[in-house]
């Protein structure tokens, strides 16, 4: 697939870890390359600590944007949950679904200076609505679109063009990242952020020729020491 390269403006892509596992986050932060974290109910359910305790620990570790998802599906419920979550840390970003009530909550929370990540985006029109609702982040799900035979990376490119044309400030957060190529393609298409499992983050370092090169250098060095 030909990937359109966005050259009209520079994007310094941020790396987020998509996990609620504190150990993985500790390792990621130690690399100096992790800017934030995204969580969801499924990820949190795999951990032993409470939701609020996990979020507090993550915020203290990463000291960057940490997405915490509301469970409520109605406007009032979302606002109530969001206000409680926002008390945990200034780094908390409230994650709401791309629904009418979700976007209404997004607009309200943003007005109150609470950052919002609008999730479950699968179309350009949805991304347009999220930007109109003043979302801090929009999360298009690349892998899930690929799963049904649609072009997840193509959606990132379309949203990037749209936001550039309309001068929206909402950041594109490429989500449902399945492999390193998704990260590479999302970066070329102008995504502001890629959020990925810890496994995928570690795979970004890997290339067989790098390993072979190190082995050869070490072998040659040993020869010089004889």
C-alpha positions as CSV (number, residue, x, y, z in Angstrom):
1,X,0.0,0.0,0.0
2,X,1.2,3.5,-0.9
3,X,1.3,5.6,2.3
4,X,0.7,9.4,1.8
5,X,3.5,11.3,3.5
6,X,2.2,14.4,5.3
7,X,4.8,17.2,4.7
8,X,2.8,20.4,5.2
9,X,3.6,20.4,8.9
10,X,5.9,18.6,11.3
11,X,4.6,16.1,13.8
12,X,6.7,15.0,16.7
13,X,5.0,11.6,17.3
14,X,4.5,10.7,20.9
15,X,4.5,7.0,22.1
16,X,1.9,5.8,24.6
17,X,1.7,2.4,26.1
18,X,-1.7,0.7,25.9
19,X,-1.6,-1.2,29.1
20,X,-2.6,-1.1,32.8
21,X,0.3,-3.2,33.9
22,X,2.6,-1.2,36.2
23,X,5.6,-3.4,35.6
24,X,5.4,-2.9,31.8
25,X,5.0,0.9,32.3
26,X,8.0,1.0,34.6
27,X,10.2,-0.7,31.9
28,X,8.8,1.6,29.2
29,X,9.4,4.8,31.2
30,X,13.0,3.6,32.0
31,X,13.6,3.7,28.2
32,X,13.0,7.5,28.2
33,X,10.8,7.0,25.1
34,X,7.3,6.8,26.6
35,X,5.2,9.9,26.8
36,X,1.9,8.6,28.1
37,X,-0.5,5.6,28.8
38,X,-3.9,4.6,27.6
39,X,-6.0,2.2,29.6
40,X,-9.5,0.6,29.2
41,X,-11.8,-1.6,31.3
42,X,-10.5,-4.8,29.6
43,X,-6.8,-3.9,30.4
44,X,-7.6,-2.9,34.0
45,X,-9.6,-6.1,34.6
46,X,-6.3,-8.1,34.1
47,X,-4.7,-6.4,37.1
48,X,-5.1,-7.1,40.8
49,X,-5.3,-3.5,42.2
50,X,-8.4,-1.3,42.1
51,X,-9.0,1.0,39.2
52,X,-8.2,4.2,41.0
53,X,-5.0,2.8,42.6
54,X,-3.8,1.6,39.2
55,X,-4.4,5.0,37.7
56,X,-2.7,6.8,40.5
57,X,0.4,4.5,40.2
58,X,0.5,5.0,36.4
59,X,0.3,8.8,36.7
60,X,3.1,8.9,39.2
61,X,5.3,6.7,36.9
62,X,4.8,8.2,33.5
63,X,4.0,11.8,34.5
64,X,2.2,12.2,31.2
65,X,-1.2,11.9,29.7
66,X,-3.0,8.8,31.2
67,X,-6.3,7.9,29.6
68,X,-9.0,6.6,32.0
69,X,-12.2,5.4,30.5
70,X,-15.7,6.0,31.9
71,X,-18.1,3.1,32.2
72,X,-21.3,5.0,32.0
73,X,-23.0,5.4,28.7
74,X,-25.3,8.4,29.6
75,X,-24.2,12.0,29.8
76,X,-24.9,12.6,33.5
77,X,-23.1,9.3,34.4
78,X,-20.1,10.1,32.3
79,X,-19.7,13.6,33.8
80,X,-20.0,12.2,37.4
81,X,-17.4,9.5,36.7
82,X,-15.1,11.9,34.8
83,X,-15.1,14.4,37.6
84,X,-14.1,11.7,40.1
85,X,-11.3,10.3,37.9
86,X,-9.9,13.8,37.2
87,X,-9.3,14.2,40.9
88,X,-6.7,11.4,40.8
89,X,-4.1,13.5,39.0
90,X,-3.6,16.4,36.6
91,X,-2.3,13.8,34.1
92,X,-5.7,12.1,33.8
93,X,-7.3,12.3,30.4
94,X,-11.0,11.2,30.4
95,X,-11.8,8.6,27.8
96,X,-15.4,8.7,26.4
97,X,-17.0,6.7,23.5
98,X,-17.9,8.4,20.2
99,X,-21.6,8.6,20.9
100,X,-24.0,11.6,21.1
101,X,-23.8,11.5,24.9
102,X,-20.0,10.9,24.7
103,X,-19.4,14.0,22.6
104,X,-21.8,16.1,24.7
105,X,-19.7,15.0,27.7
106,X,-16.5,15.8,25.8
107,X,-17.7,19.4,25.2
108,X,-18.7,19.9,28.8
109,X,-15.5,18.4,30.2
110,X,-13.3,20.4,27.9
111,X,-15.1,23.6,28.9
112,X,-14.1,22.7,32.5
113,X,-10.4,22.3,31.5
114,X,-10.5,18.5,31.7
115,X,-8.7,16.8,28.8
116,X,-10.7,14.2,26.8
117,X,-9.8,11.2,24.6
118,X,-12.7,10.3,22.3
119,X,-12.4,6.6,21.6
120,X,-13.9,4.0,19.2
121,X,-13.5,6.2,16.1
122,X,-14.0,4.3,12.8
123,X,-14.8,7.1,10.2
124,X,-13.7,10.6,9.2
125,X,-17.1,12.0,10.0
126,X,-16.8,10.7,13.5
127,X,-13.4,12.3,13.8
128,X,-14.9,15.6,12.5
129,X,-17.6,15.5,15.2
130,X,-15.0,14.8,17.9
131,X,-12.9,17.8,16.8
132,X,-16.0,20.0,16.8
133,X,-16.6,18.8,20.4
134,X,-13.1,20.1,21.2
135,X,-11.6,16.6,22.0
136,X,-8.0,16.7,23.1
137,X,-7.5,13.3,21.3
138,X,-9.3,11.3,18.8
139,X,-8.6,7.6,18.8
140,X,-9.1,5.8,15.4
141,X,-8.9,2.1,15.8
142,X,-6.5,1.0,13.1
143,X,-6.4,-2.8,13.8
144,X,-10.1,-3.3,14.2
145,X,-10.7,-1.6,10.8
146,X,-8.1,-3.9,9.2
147,X,-9.9,-6.9,10.8
148,X,-13.0,-6.2,8.8
149,X,-11.1,-5.6,5.5
150,X,-11.1,-1.8,5.7
151,X,-8.1,0.5,5.6
152,X,-7.2,1.6,9.2
153,X,-4.1,3.5,8.1
154,X,-6.0,5.2,5.3
155,X,-8.4,6.5,7.9
156,X,-5.5,8.1,9.8
157,X,-4.4,9.8,6.6
158,X,-7.9,11.1,5.9
159,X,-8.3,12.5,9.4
160,X,-4.8,14.1,9.2
161,X,-5.8,15.9,6.0
162,X,-9.1,16.9,7.4
163,X,-7.7,18.4,10.6
164,X,-5.0,20.2,8.7
165,X,-7.5,21.7,6.2
166,X,-9.8,22.8,9.0
167,X,-7.1,23.8,11.5
168,X,-8.4,21.6,14.3
169,X,-6.2,21.2,17.3
170,X,-7.5,17.7,18.3
171,X,-4.6,15.3,18.3
172,X,-4.8,12.0,16.3
173,X,-4.0,9.1,18.6
174,X,-3.6,5.9,16.5
175,X,-5.0,3.1,18.5
176,X,-5.6,-0.7,18.1
177,X,-2.0,-0.9,17.0
178,X,-1.1,-4.6,16.2
179,X,2.5,-4.5,14.9
180,X,5.5,-2.2,14.3
181,X,4.4,-1.5,10.7
182,X,1.2,0.2,12.0
183,X,3.4,2.6,14.0
184,X,5.6,3.4,11.0
185,X,2.6,4.0,8.7
186,X,0.7,6.1,11.3
187,X,3.8,8.3,11.7
188,X,4.0,8.8,7.9
189,X,0.3,9.7,7.8
190,X,0.6,12.5,10.4
191,X,-0.6,10.8,13.6
192,X,0.4,12.8,16.7
193,X,0.4,9.7,18.9
194,X,0.7,5.9,18.6
195,X,-0.6,3.9,21.6
196,X,0.7,0.3,21.5
197,X,1.0,-2.8,23.6
198,X,4.4,-3.1,25.4
199,X,5.2,-6.1,23.1
200,X,4.9,-3.9,20.0
201,X,7.0,-1.1,21.6
202,X,9.8,-3.6,22.2
203,X,9.5,-4.8,18.6
204,X,10.3,-1.3,17.3
205,X,13.9,-1.9,18.3
206,X,14.3,-5.1,16.4
207,X,15.9,-5.9,13.0
208,X,17.8,-9.0,12.2
209,X,20.6,-7.1,10.6
210,X,21.1,-5.1,13.8
211,X,21.5,-8.4,15.7
212,X,23.9,-9.8,13.1
213,X,25.9,-6.6,13.0
214,X,26.4,-6.7,16.8
215,X,27.4,-10.3,16.7
216,X,30.0,-9.6,14.0
217,X,31.4,-6.6,15.8
218,X,31.8,-8.5,19.0
219,X,33.4,-11.5,17.2
220,X,35.9,-9.1,15.5
221,X,36.7,-7.4,18.8
222,X,37.5,-10.7,20.4
223,X,40.0,-11.4,17.7
224,X,41.8,-8.2,18.4
225,X,42.1,-9.1,22.0
226,X,44.0,-12.4,21.4
